Amino acid sequence: MLEDRIRCKKLMDRIISPDEAAMLFKTGMTVGTSGFTPAGYPKAVPVALGRRAERGDKIELTLLTGASVGDELDGVLSRTEVIKKRYPYQTNSSIRNSINEGKIEYCDIHLSNFSQFVKYDFLGKIDIALIEAVAINEDGGIIPSTSVGNSNIYVEKADKVIVELNISQPIELEGMHDVYSPKNPPYRDVIPILKAGDRIGTSYIPCSPEKIAGIVITDIRDADKKLAPVDNISNQIANNLIDFLNNEVKHHRLPENLLPLQSGVGSVANAVLTGLIYSKYENLSIYSEVLQDTVLDLIDCEKVNIASATSLTLSKNKLDYFYNNIKRYKDKIILRPQEISNNPEIIRRLGVIAINTAIEVDLYGNVNSSNIMGSRVMNGIGGSGDFARNSYISIFVTPTTAKEGTISCIVPMVSHCDHTEHDVQVIVTEKGVADLRGLSPKERARTIIENCTYGEYKEMLKDYLIRSFESSKYRHIPHKLEEALSWHLRYMKTGTMKII
């Protein structure tokens, strides 16, 4: 019954079709949408906007989201050339290609900072907020679906709000959200979260009914988040991580139930968390930005008591399972705005253990998590910087090699730096753990080579470090720059790695 979903009666006459909603967008507008990796994003209206562009309507938009979103939004609007500029994070192949081809301007921003950029009007005004919801309450308050992201800020700042009421999203999601928005300086107060499970806000996004220009009814489900199966390399990375945590507990640097955990996005991050299922740890809490499949497994086996994030991003099978058992998770999962889930103040206060993934790591501990060859963007920095810089322990995980062993993920110098050596404390590969805390640059290099690499690449990195030290006038962070850069042009020939 729509009356159960639209409880503000005067909004019933604002139900419109996706094509009618699409006509409300004008070229040059800035649009903020719901959605975060890719969950809870609008689907029907962007597809209608794409149809409008295909008919020949000239429309260019600046698109703001929470983070990555599904193909119905980023994919359709990039292929139809509707998106002119995009913030702050993406993973869709179509938009990535358009960015790398120079068709779309892209600004990659720390996710906690981006919320403030919008609130402080650094990016100008927001014309339309396009938000997926499961319901609208009696006062016009919008109840989000599987993510919050920046939705509350877009609703607050936009001239108009269009709600995609998604009836495929269970109304039982209501109550999982905790929406809180700090005031701007000089009126900002302490954010009163002392434990991962603390609730401090409302279960809905406040919104005046007068601001809602249209309600579109849809039943399109979130994109299927495909996760690679846990393989031997991921298992070994997880085992090495658990060994490191065990040692921290043994030396009284962590409590018996650890500290709140954060995990990055993707198959490797999800697989690494799987190791906790078989560990000794219990009564765990999670304070992260995204909850993936393994988090439900950890709740099911009573390893995790509470999990806080801004998005619930599950594979299709796991999403079906979640919907069928949603009552089990109602008091275990909290979805917050990303300004809160990624907030440095809270991360530092709670002592979060941050576990993020790297594309490549260099000998001195710098990490590239967003670009290939220094200029081909893959995604963006996302929230990894928010957690790495402010965590109790900053851990990055990566296989030692990529592309079936043809590319080393440990290099002399990263081709693009997202996280400097100052924000990287521990590197974990399937080979072992490099604890970099308190080490000088040369000590870091030797530790990474010895503990995280093997075989031909290990010998090449050793040789590089020795020759850099011998040839450099300056011995603090020795480099042979031309040779360091040539690592990124390497290729395989007759089974042997060659340096160009």
LOTOR-433794 format. One record per atom (N, C-alpha, C): residue in one letter; x, y, z. Coordinates in steps of 0.1 Angstrom, whole numbers, plus 2048, in hexadecimal, padded with zeros to 3 digits. Last residue first. Example, Ala and Ser with C-alpha at 12.3 -4.5 7.8 and 13.67 -1.06 7.14 Angstrom:
<sites>
s8807EA847
s8897F5847
s88180084F
a8847C784E
a87B7D384E
a8847DF84E
</sites>
This chain:
<sites>
iA6D7F0742
iA6E7F9736
iA7580673B
iA767D274F
iA747E0752
iA767E8746
kA667B274D
kA6F7BC748
kA6C7CA74C
mA6279275A
mA5E7A075B
mA697A9756
tA5D776745
tA6677E74E
tA6278C74E
gA4E769733
gA4E764741
gA5676C74A
tA5177771B
tA5776A71C
tA5876572B
kA4979372D
kA4E78E720
kA55781722
mA347AB73C
mA3979E73C
mA3D79A72E
yA3D7CD746
yA357C373F
yA3B7B5740
rA3C7EE754
rA427E1752
rA387D774B
lA3780775A
lA3780474C
lA3C7F674A
hA3C80C774
hA2E80C770
hA2D80A761
wA5880C777
wA5080077C
wA42800777
sA6082576F
sA6081A765
sA5980E76A
lA61833787
lA5683677E
lA5582A773
aA79829791
aA6D828798
aA6182978F
eA8C83277E
eA8982477F
eA7C821787
eA8B84E782
eA87848775
eA84839776
lA9284F79E
lA85853799
lA8184D78C
kA9D83E7B6
kAA28407A9
kA958427A0
hA9E84A7D8
hA968467CC
hA9F8477C0
pA9E84B7FC
pAA584A7EF
pA9C8447E4
iA9785D813
iA8E85580B
iA948547FD
hAB186381E
hAA5861827
hA9B85981F
rAC886980F
rAC685B814
rAB985981C
yAD38787F2
yACB87A7FE
yAC686C803
kAE086F7DD
kAE88787E6
kAE087A7F3
sADE84E7D2
sAD785A7D6
sAE08627DF
sAEA8357CD
sAEB8407C3
sAE684D7C8
eAE58247E3
eAF38277DE
eAF48337D5
fAC98247E4
fAD18297EF
fADF82D7EB
sAC38197CB
sABE8277CF
sAC682D7DA
rACE8007CE
rAD48097C5
rACF8177C7
iABD7F67E3
iACC7F67E5
iAD28017DB
lAA47F77D7
lAA67FF7E3
lAB58007E5
yAA77E67C0
yAA37F47BE
yAA77FC7CB
dAAC7CD7CD
dAB67D37C5
dAB37E27C3
kA937CA7DA
kA9F7CB7E2
kAAA7D27DA
lA837C87C3
lA817D37CC
lA8D7D57D5
mA8D7B07B8
mA8D7BD7B0
mA8C7C97B9
eA8679E7CB
eA947A07C8
eA967AD7C1
kA6A7A07CA
kA717A37D7
kA807A67D4
yA647977B1
yA627A57B4
yA697A97C1
eA6B77C7B2
eA727857A9
eA707937AD
gA627747D4
gA667717C7
gA6D77B7BF
yA4D78C7E7
yA5577F7E5
yA5977E7D7
tA427A2801
tA4579F7F3
tA4C7917F3
cA3F7A981C
cA337AA813
cA367A6805
nA577A982B
nA4B7A2830
nA3F7A1826
eA6C7B581C
eA6E7A8823
eA617A1826
iA607CD813
iA667C380A
iA677B5810
iA587D982B
iA4E7D6821
iA547CB817
tA717DC838
tA667D483E
tA5C7D0834
rA7F7EE827
rA847E0829
rA797D782F
aA6E804828
aA707FD81C
aA757EF81E
rA6F80B843
rA6280783D
rA657FF831
eA8A812845
eA8580784D
eA78802847
kA89829835
kA9181D831
kA8D811838
pA7783A845
pA74836837
pA7C829832
sA7482C867
sA7983685D
sA7683184F
lA5882287A
lA6381F872
lA6782A869
gA40824888
gA4C82988E
gA59826886
rA3080A878
rA2F814882
rA3D817888
lA2E7F7865
lA36802862
lA3780D86D
dA2D7D6861
dA297E086B
dA337EC86A
aA247C2849
aA2E7CC84B
aA297D6855
vA1D7A0846
vA197AD84C
vA257B684D
gA1B78A829
gA1D78D837
gA1879B83B
kA10780811
kA1E77C815
kA2077F824
e9F978C80C
e9F877D80E
eA06778813
t9FD7AA81F
t9FB7A3812
t9FA794816
v9F97C882F
v9F77BA830
v9F57B4822
iA087E3840
iA057DD833
iA037CE835
vA017FE857
vA037EF855
v9FF7EB847
q9FF819855
qA06813860
qA0A80585D
v9FC837844
v9FC828842
vA0582284C
d9FF851845
d9F184C848
d9F183D847
hA1885883C
hA1485C849
hA0785784E
eA1A850822
eA2084882C
eA1C84B83A
t9FA85A814
tA0885B816
tA0D852821
h9E38507FE
h9E684F80C
h9F584F80E
d9E48547E2
d9D88577EA
d9DA8587F9
c9F98597C8
c9F98587D7
c9EC85D7DD
hA038477AC
h9FA8517B1
h9F984F7C0
sA178357AA
sA1583E79E
sA0B8497A2
vA2E82F7C4
vA2182F7BF
vA1F8397B4
mA4E8217C0
mA4782D7C3
mA3982C7BD
pA548057C0
pA5D80F7C6
pA5681C7C9
vA387F07CA
vA407F77C0
vA4A8017C7
iA237D67CD
iA2D7DD7D4
iA377E37CB
cA157C87BA
cA0E7D37C1
cA177DA7CB
sA227BF79A
sA257C07A9
sA1C7CB7AF
iA147AD781
iA167BA786
iA187B9795
tA1079277B
tA1879A772
tA1B7A8777
g9FF78378B
gA0D78478F
gA1678C786
e9E5787781
e9EB779781
e9FB77A782
k9E17A2787
k9E179D779
k9E9791778
a9F77A97A4
a9EA7AA79C
a9EC7A478E
tA067A17C4
tA067A37B5
t9F87A47B0
tA007A17DF
tA0E7A57DB
tA0E7A87CC
p9E07AF7E7
p9E97A47E3
p9F67A97DF
t9DC7C5803
t9DD7C37F5
t9E47B67F2
v9D17DB81D
v9D37CD818
v9D47CD809
f9DA7F1836
f9D77F0828
f9DA7E1824
i9D1800855
i9D57F484E
i9D17F583F
s9D5814870
s9D2815861
s9D980985A
i9C781588F
i9D180E887
i9CC80F878
y9B682A894
y9BF82689F
y9CB81E898
s9B184387A
s9AF836881
s9B983488C
n9B4859869
n9AF85B877
n9AD84E87F
r9BE851850
r9C585C857
r9C085D866
a9AC83C849
a9BB83A84A
a9C1845853
f992848847
f99683E852
f9A483C854
d99585B833
d98E85F83F
d99285584B
g9A084B81E
g9A8855825
g9A285A832
s98A83B817
s99683581D
s99F83F824
g97384380B
g974846819
g98184181F
g97F84D7EB
g9748487F3
g97684D802
i9918507D7
i99784E7E4
i98C8497EE
g98783E7BA
g98984A7C1
g98E8467CF
n98A82D79F
n97E8307A8
n98083E7AF
m99E82F78C
m99682378D
m989826795
v9AD845774
v9A6843781
v99E836780
r9CC846768
r9BF840765
r9B883C771
s9E3851772
s9DA85A76B
s9CD854767
g9F483E77F
g9F484C783
g9EA85577D
m9EF824778
m9F982B771
m9F983A773
i9D0827786
i9D981E77F
i9E2827777
n9C38327A7
n9C7834799
n9D0829794
s9BC82D7C2
s9B28327B9
s9B68337AA
s9CF8287D6
s9C38207D6
s9B88247CC
n9F08277DE
n9E782B7D4
n9DA8227D4
vA038307FA
v9F98277F5
v9F182E7E9
nA2482E809
nA19835803
nA1082C7FB
gA3981F813
gA2C81E81A
gA21827814
yA5081D806
yA50826811
yA43827818
lA4B80D7F0
lA558087FA
lA55810807
dA2880F7E9
dA368107E6
dA3F80D7F2
vA0C7FD7DE
vA138027E9
vA218047E5
e9ED7FD7CB
e9FC7FA7CC
eA018027D8
i9D37FB7D2
i9D77F77C5
i9E57F47C5
a9C77F07F2
a9D07F87EA
a9D17F27DC
t9AD7F280B
t9B47EB800
t9BC7F57F8
n9AB7F482F
n9A87F9822
n9B17F2818
i9A17F684F
i9A67EC846
i9A27EF837
a9A580586E
a9A2807860
a9A97FD857
i99780588C
i9A17FD885
i99D7FE876
v98E82289F
v98B818894
v99881288E
g98A8308B7
g9968288B5
g99481E8AA
l9768428BC
l9738348BE
l97F82B8BD
r98385A8B6
r97E8588C3
r97C8498C6
r98985889A
r99385A8A4
r98F8568B2
i96F856890
i97984C88D
i98484C897
i96486E898
i95F86289E
i96985789C
e97388188A
e972882898
e96E87589E
p97087986E
p97D878875
p97C878884
n954867862
n95987386A
n966871871
n946855853
n954858850
n95A863858
s92D85685E
s93484985D
s94384B85A
i92787285B
i92986C868
i93085F868
e926876841
e92D880849
e92F87B857
q915862838
q923860837
q92C86B83E
p8FA85B84F
p900863845
p90F861844
r8F6837858
r8F884585B
r8FC84E84F
l8E781B863
l8EB822857
l8EB83185A
i8EE7FF877
i8EA80D877
i8F081386A
i8E57DF882
i8EA7E7877
i8E57F5878
k8D87D2896
k8E67CF895
k8ED7D988B
d8BD7D3897
d8C47D98A2
d8D37D78A2
k8B77C687F
k8B17D3882
k8B97DA88D
y8BD7AC878
y8C87B6877
y8C37C487C
r8A679D879
r8B2798881
r8BD7A3882
k8967A8867
k8937AB875
k89F7A787E
i89E79E84E
i8A27AC852
i89F7AF861
n89F78883F
n8A378784D
n8A5794854
n89A78E825
n89278382B
n89478283A
y8AE7A1820
y8A07A5820
y89779B827
f8C5791822
f8C379C82B
f8B47A082C
y8C178080B
y8C277A819
y8BF785824
d8C37937F7
d8B778C7F9
d8B6786807
l8DE79B7FC
l8D37A57FD
l8C679E7FF
k8EB7847F5
k8EB788803
k8E1793806
n8E67827DA
n8E17777E3
n8E177C7F1
k8F279A7D1
k8E37987CF
k8DE78D7D9
s9077AA7EA
s9057A27DD
s8F679E7DD
l9037CA7F9
l9037BC7F9
l9027B67EB
t9087E480C
t90B7E17FE
t90D7D27FD
l8FC7FC81E
l8FB7EE81E
l8FC7E9810
s90B81982B
s905812820
s906803822
t917825840
t90D82E839
t90682682E
a918813860
a91E817853
a91482184D
s91D7FC87A
s919809876
s92080D869
a9147E088C
a91B7E587F
a9157F287B
i9177CC8A8
i9127D88A2
i91A7DC896
n9227B38AE
n9167B78B5
n9107C38AE
v93179889D
v92F7A689D
v9227A98A4
k92F77C8A2
k93C7838A3
k93B7928A5
e91976D89C
e91A7748A9
e9287798AC
c914764883
c91C75B88C
c91F762899
d90677B879
d90076E87A
d907764884
i91A78E878
i90F790881
i908783884
l92A783864
l930786872
l92578887C
d91978384F
d91E777854
d923778862
l91679F84B
l90A79784F
l90E78A855
v9307A4843
v92B7AA850
v91F7A3855
t93379982A
t939792836
t934798843
d9277AB818
d92179E81B
d926798828
q92C7CD826
q92B7C381B
q9277B5821
l9277ED82E
l9257E0834
l9237D6828
v93A80A82F
v933801827
v9327F482E
e948819842
e93F820839
e936817831
s94880F865
s94D810858
s94581984F
y94C7FF880
y94980D87D
y950810870
i9437E3891
i9477E8884
i9437F6883
s94D7CE8AC
s9457D88A7
s94B7DD89A
l94C7AD8BC
l9527B78B4
l9487C28B0
n9497968CC
n9447A48D1
n94B7AF8C9
e9687858C5
e9597868C7
e9567948CC
y9827728B5
y97D77F8BA
y96D77F8BA
k99075D8AB
k98B75C8B9
k9837688BE
s984757889
s98E75C893
s98875A8A1
y973753875
y97A74787A
y98474B885
i96B76C86E
i961762872
i967756879
l98077A866
l97C77C874
l972772878
g98377584B
g98C76E855
g988770863
t97278683F
t96E778841
t97677184B
l98079D83A
l97879C846
l97378E849
v98B796822
v99479782D
v98C79683A
a975797810
a97C78A813
a98478B820
n9717B3810
n9667AA815
n96C79C819
a9897BB804
a9857C0811
a97A7B7818
v9877AE7EB
v9927AB7F4
v98E7AF802
s96F7BA7E0
s9707AB7E2
s97B7A87EC
g9647D97EF
g9697D07E5
g96B7C27E9
v96E7F3805
v9657EE7FC
v96B7E47F3
g97C7F0827
g97A7F781A
g9707EF812
s9727EF849
s9777E883D
s9737EF830
q9777F586B
q9737FA85E
q9797F2853
l96F7EC88C
l9757E8880
l96F7F0874
p9757F58AE
p96C7F58A2
p9747F4895
l98D7DE8BC
l9877EB8BC
l97E7EB8AF
l98E7BF8CE
l9937C88C4
l98D7D68C6
n9887B08E3
n97E7B18D9
n9817BB8CE
e99F7B48F3
e99B7A78EF
e9917A68E3
p9AF7D38E7
p9A87CA8F1
p9A47BD8EB
l9D17D98DD
l9C37D88DA
l9BC7D08E4
r9E97D88E9
r9E67E48E1
r9D87E48DC
h9F27C28F7
h9E97CB8FE
h9E77D88F6
h9FF7AE8E9
hA077B98EF
h9FF7C48F5
k9E979F8E0
k9F37998E9
k9FB7A48F0
v9DD7B18CE
v9D67AD8DB
v9E07A88E5
e9F17B08BA
e9ED7BD8C1
e9E67BA8CE
n9F07968B3
n9FC79B8B9
n9F97A88C0
n9D67948A8
n9DA78C8B3
n9E67918BB
l9DB7A5892
l9D27A989C
l9D47A18A9
f9EC795883
f9F17A2887
f9E87A7893
d9DC77F87E
d9E877D886
d9ED78A88B
i9C978B86E
i9C578687B
i9D1784884
l9D9791857
l9D379C85F
l9CF79786D
n9DF77784F
n9EA780854
n9E578B85C
n9C576E848
n9CD767853
n9D8770858
a9C0780833
a9B878083F
a9BF77984B
i9D3777821
i9D3785826
i9CC786833
q9CA75E81D
q9D775F823
q9D876E828
n9B1763810
n9B275B81D
n9BF75E824
s9BA76F7F9
s9B2777803
s9B2770810
i9C77597ED
i9CE7657F1
i9C776D7FB
n9B27467EA
n9BD7437F3
n9C57507F7
d9937597EA
d99D7507E4
d9A874E7EE
v97175E7EB
v97D75F7F3
v9877547EE
p96376B7CC
p9647617D7
p9717627DF
a95B78D7C7
a9627817C3
a9637787CF
l93B79B7C6
l9477997CD
l94E78C7C9
k9267B27B8
k92C7A57B6
k9397A57BE
k9097BF7C0
k9177C27C3
k91E7B47C2
d8EF7C77AB
d8F67BB7B1
d9047BE7B3
a8DF7E67B3
a8E77DE7AA
a8ED7D27B2
d8BE7E67C2
d8CC7EA7C2
d8D47E17B9
r8A07E37AD
r8A97DF7B8
r8B77E57B7
i8847F67A6
i8917F27A1
i89B7EF7AC
d86B8017A9
d86E7F47B0
d87B7EE7AB
t85D8217B0
t8658187A9
t86780B7B0
i84D8407AD
i84C8327B3
i8548297AA
v8578607B5
v8568567AA
v8568487B1
i84B87F7BE
i84E8717C3
i84C8677B8
g8558A17BE
g8508957B8
g8548897BF
a85E8B57CE
a8588B97C1
a8518AD7BA
i8608BE7EF
i85F8B27E6
i8578B57DA
k85D8D47FE
k8698D37F6
k8688C87EC
e8468D180D
e8468DB802
e8528DA7F9
p84E8C0822
p8468BB816
p8458C480B
s86F8C382D
s8628C982C
s85A8C3820
c8818A983C
c87E8B0830
c8708B6830
p89989584D
p8908A084D
p88E8A7840
i89C874847
i8A2880843
i89888B844
y89985D864
y895863857
y89D86F854
s89E85787E
s89E84C875
s89A850866
t8B786E88C
t8A986A889
t8AA85E87F
g8D28698A3
g8CA87189A
g8BC86C898
i8E28598B1
i8E28668B6
i8D886F8AD
r8EC83A8BF
r8E38418B5
r8E184F8BA
d9098258C2
d9018318C6
d8F98378BB
g91A8108BA
g90B80E8B9
g90381A8BE
a9348188BE
a92F8168B0
a9208158AF
k9348338D7
k9368248D3
k9308238C5
l93184D8D7
l93C8488DF
l93E8398DD
i9278698C6
i92885A8C4
i9348558CC
p91F8858C5
p91E87D8D1
p91E86E8CF
i93389D8B8
i92A8928B3
i92A8878BE
v9348BD8C6
v9398B08C6
v92F8A68C1
d9288D78AF
d9298D18BC
d9308C38BB
r92A8F589D
r92B8E689D
r92E8E28AB
y92A910899
y91F90A8A1
y9208FB8A3
p93991F887
p93E91C894
p93491689E
p9378FF874
p93E90887E
p93991687C
n9168F0870
n9238F686A
n92A8FE875
k90B8D3881
k9098E187D
k9178E6878
p9078B1876
p90E8BB87E
p90B8C9879
s8EC89D874
s8F48A686C
s8FA8B0875
y8E087C873
y8E588787B
y8EE88F873
v8CD85F872
v8D186B86A
v8D4877874
d8CE840871
d8D184987C
d8D6856875
h8BA824867
h8C2830864
h8C3839870
m8A980F86D
m8B880C86C
m8C081986B
g89081986A
g895817878
g8A4813878
e88680884D
e884814856
e888810864
l8887F0841
l8957F8843
l89380484C
e86F7E783D
e8757E484A
e8837EA84C
i8687EC824
i8657F782D
i86B7F483B
p8807E180C
p8767DE817
p8747E9820
q87F7EB7EB
q8877EC7F8
q87D7EA803
s86D7EC7D8
s8747DF7D9
s87D7DF7E6
i8638057D8
i85B7FC7DF
i8617EE7DF
n8718237DB
n8758167D6
n86E80B7DE
l86C8427D1
l8678397DB
l86882A7D6
e88085B7CC
e87D84E7C5
e8798447D0
v87887C7CF
v87A8707D6
v8778647CD
i88889B7CA
i8808907C3
i8838837CB
v8888BB7D6
v88B8AE7D9
v8828A57D1
k8988DB7D0
k88D8D27CE
k8928C47D2
d8AF8E87D9
d8A28F07D7
d8968E77D7
a8C38D87F3
a8BD8D97E5
a8B18E27E5
k8CC8D580D
k8D28E0805
k8CA8E27F8
e8BF8BF818
e8BF8CB820
e8C38D7816
v8C48AB805
v8B68AF808
v8B68BD80F
y8E08A9808
y8DA8AE7FB
y8CB8B27FD
i8E28A0822
i8E78AD81F
i8E18B2812
n8D6887820
n8D089182A
n8D589F826
s8E687980E
s8D887C80B
s8D3887813
n90087080D
n8FE87E80F
n8F088280D
g8FA85081C
g903858814
g902867817
v8E783C820
v8E384A823
v8ED85381B
s8D881E812
s8E3826815
s8DE834819
t8C081080D
t8CC808812
t8D9811813
s8AB82A813
s8AB81C811
s8B8816816
p89D84482A
p8A683E81F
p8A582F81E
i88185682D
i88784A833
i890843829
i87C878832
i87F86D828
i88686282F
g86088B83E
g86E885841
g870878838
g84789483D
g84F896831
g85D890832
d83988E853
d83E89B852
d84789E846
e833873851
e82887C851
e82D88B84F
n84D86683A
n845866846
n83B871846
i852850820
i85285F824
i84986082F
a867834817
a85B83A81C
a85D84981E
v87E82D80B
v87582280D
v867828812
a89083F7F1
a88A83E7FF
a8818317FF
e8A88527DF
e8A18457E1
e89C8447EF
i8A88737D4
i8AB86A7DF
i8A285D7DE
l8B688E7C7
l8AF8837C2
l8B28777CC
a8B58B07CA
a8B98A47D1
a8B08997CC
i8BE8CB7B5
i8B58C07B8
i8BC8B57C0
d8D18E07B9
d8C48E37B3
d8BA8D87B6
i8E78ED7D0
i8E28E07CB
i8D48E37C5
k9009067CA
k8F39027CF
k8EF8F47C8
g9249027CF
g9189097CA
g90B9027CF
l9378F57DD
l9348F07CF
l9288F77C9
f9388FF7F6
f9449007EE
f9428FD7DF
d9248FF809
d9219067FC
d92E9087F4
y9278F081F
y92D8FD820
y92B905813
k91B8D8817
k9158E0822
k91A8EE822
v92E8CF804
v9208D2800
v9198DB80B
f9448CB814
f9458D4808
f9378D8804
q93B8B8826
q93D8C682B
q93E8D081F
s93C8A2816
s92F8A681D
s9308B4821
f9578A0810
f94D8A4806
f9408A880C
n964896826
n9668A4823
n95B8A9819
s95E87B826
s959883831
s95A89282E
l96987380D
l95B87380F
l95687B81B
h9818867FC
h97E87E807
h96F87F80B
i97B8877D8
i97C88E7E5
i97A8847F0
d98188E7B7
d9828837C1
d98488A7CF
c96F89979D
c97789E7A8
c9768947B3
y96E89977A
y96C891786
y975897791
e95E8A075C
e9678A5766
e96489E773
i95B88B740
i95588F74D
i960894756
k96C88672B
k95F88B728
k957890734
g98587B72E
g98488A72F
g97688F72C
e989861730
e989866722
e987875722
n98585C74B
n99385B745
n994860737
i96A86174C
i97386A753
i98186974D
s96084C73C
s95D85A738
s96786473F
n96883674B
n96E83873E
n96C847739
r95983A762
r96783A763
r96E83D756
i93F837758
i94384575C
i95284675E
s94181C752
s93E826747
s94283474C
s94780F76A
s95180E75F
s94E819754
n94381D78A
n93D81877E
n947819772
t94D8297A0
t95381C79D
t94E817790
q9548487B2
q94D8407A8
q9548337A6
y9518667C4
y9568597C3
y94E8517B9
p94287E7C7
p95087E7CB
p9578717C9
y93D8907A7
y94388F7B4
y93D8847BC
r94089B785
r93C89078F
r94489179C
k9328AB769
k93C8AB774
k9378A177F
k9208A3756
k92A8AD752
k9368AC75C
i90A88A74C
i91388F757
i91E897751
v8FF883733
v8F888D73C
v901893747
e908871721
e90F87D722
e907888729
t8FF857721
t8F786171A
t8FC86F71B
r91284C731
r911847723
r90985171B
s90D85874A
s91985B743
s919857734
l8F3850750
l8F585E74E
l903861748
v8F7833752
v8ED839748
v8F1848745
g90A832768
g90C82C75A
g904833750
d90084077E
d90D844778
d90E83F76A
l8E483277D
l8E7841780
l8F4844779
e8E4818777
e8D8820773
e8DB82F775
d8FB80E783
d8FB811775
d8F081A770
g8FE81C7A4
g8FC81279A
g8FC81778C
v91A82E7B4
v90C82B7B3
v90A8217A7
s9328397CD
s92E8337C0
s92082F7C0
a9248527E2
a93184C7DD
a92D8467CF
g9108667E1
g9178627EE
g92585C7EA
t91387E7C7
t90D8737CD
t9128717DB
l90D8967AE
l9128947BB
l90B8887C1
l9118A278E
l90B898796
l9148967A3
t9078BB779
t9128B8783
t90B8AE78D
l8FA8B5758
l8F98B7766
l9068B576E
e8EB8BE73A
e8F88BB741
e8F68BF750
i8D78B871F
i8D78BA72D
i8E48B5733
k8C58BB703
k8D28BE708
k8D18C1717
d8B28A16F6
d8B28AC6FF
d8C08AE704
g8B288A6E6
g8B88966E1
g8B88A26EA
r8AB8726F0
r8A18786E7
r8A68856E1
e8BF86E702
e8BF8666F6
e8B586C6EB
a8B687D717
a8C2881710
a8C387A702
r8A086E71F
r89E87C71B
r8AA881712
r8AD857728
r8A485671C
r8A1864716
g8BA86273E
g8C285C733
g8B985B726
l8A486774E
l8AD872749
l8B586E73D
a89C84D753
a89385674B
a89B862746
v8B2845763
v8AF83E756
v8A684774D
p8AE857779
p8BA858770
p8B8851763
v89584C782
v89685A77D
v8A285C774
a89B83278B
a891834780
a89384277A
k8AF83579F
k8B182C794
k8A8830788
p8C38407BB
p8B78417B2
p8BA83B7A5
y8D28297D3
y8D38347C9
y8C68357C1
g8D78157E5
g8CE81F7E9
g8CE82B7DF
a8F880D7DC
a8EC8097E4
a8E48167E6
p9148037D1
p90980B7CC
p8FD8067D2
t91C81F7E1
t9238127DE
t91B8067DC
f9028327E8
f90F8307ED
f9138217EA
g8E884A7E5
g8F083F7DF
g8FE83E7E5
s8D78687DA
s8DA85D7E3
s8E38537DD
t8E48857C9
t8DC8797CA
t8E08707D6
g8E28A67BD
g8E789D7C8
g8DE8917C9
v8EA8BA7A2
v8E18B07A7
v8E88A77B2
t8EA8D8792
t8F28CF79B
t8E88C77A3
m8E28E1770
m8DF8DF77E
m8E98D6785
g8E88E2755
g8EF8EB75E
g8EC8E976D
t8C78DC749
t8D58DC747
t8DC8E6750
k8AF8D1762
k8B38DA757
k8C28DA756
f8958BA76B
f8A48BD76B
f8A78C675F
l87B8B4768
l87E8BE772
l88D8C2772
m87989E757
m8778AC751
m87A8B775B
a87B889768
a88788C760
a88689A75A
a861887772
a86B88B77B
a877890773
e85587C75B
e850889760
e85B88F769
d86286475A
d86486D74F
d85F87B753
p859857772
p86785A770
p869864765
s83A86877C
s84185D775
s850861775
i82F87179E
i831874790
i83986878A
i81E87C7B9
i8238707B3
i8248737A4
r8118907C7
r81E8937C0
r8258877BA
d7FB8897D5
d7F988E7C8
d8068937C1
m8068817ED
m8018777E4
m7FF87C7D6
l80D8947FF
l8178917F5
l8128877EB
k7FA896812
k7FA8A1808
k80489E7FD
k800882824
k7F588081A
k7F588A80F
c81B87182C
c81788082C
c80C881820
r821858827
r81885A833
r814869834
i827842812
i826850811
i81C85481C
r82582781B
r83282D817
r83283C816
d80C822820
d81581E82A
d823824827
e800829808
e7FD832814
e80782E81F
l8068167F6
l80E8227F6
l80C82A802
m8087F4800
m800800800
m80980D800
</sites>
